[in-house]
Amino acid sequence: MEKDFCKLKDKRISDLELKLQNVGATAVQDFKDSDEYSDDLCKYYMEGFDLLVKWMAKHHSGLDLSGFAVEDVEKELMSDC
């Protein structure tokens, strides 16, 4: 009888672990599909891009970035989101 109880307990634990994995995977996917996640990705991309432009201007002084408009790039990227 004790063996049957242990087998049942192990099966229930296994089932619950599998269910928890599925719920976790679903929650992560739902977040990745959300507008909030997409907006955050765009924001981080633009921040990194702006940092790259500043770095390029500092370390490559011969490079002319005067006609480069980050706002135009941002508008174009946001229209694709």
Rosetta blueprint (number, residue, H / E / L):
1 M L
2 E H
3 K H
4 D H
5 F H
6 C H
7 K H
8 L H
9 K H
10 D H
11 K H
12 R H
13 I H
14 S H
15 D H
16 L H
17 E H
18 L H
19 K H
20 L H
21 Q H
22 N H
23 V H
24 G H
25 A H
26 T H
27 A H
28 V H
29 Q H
30 D H
31 F H
32 K H
33 D L
34 S L
35 D H
36 E H
37 Y H
38 S H
39 D H
40 D H
41 L H
42 C H
43 K H
44 Y H
45 Y H
46 M H
47 E H
48 G H
49 F H
50 D H
51 L H
52 L H
53 V H
54 K H
55 W H
56 M H
57 A H
58 K H
59 H H
60 H L
61 S L
62 G L
63 L L
64 D L
65 L L
66 S L
67 G L
68 F L
69 A L
70 V H
71 E H
72 D H
73 V H
74 E H
75 K H
76 E H
77 L H
78 M H
79 S H
80 D H
81 C L
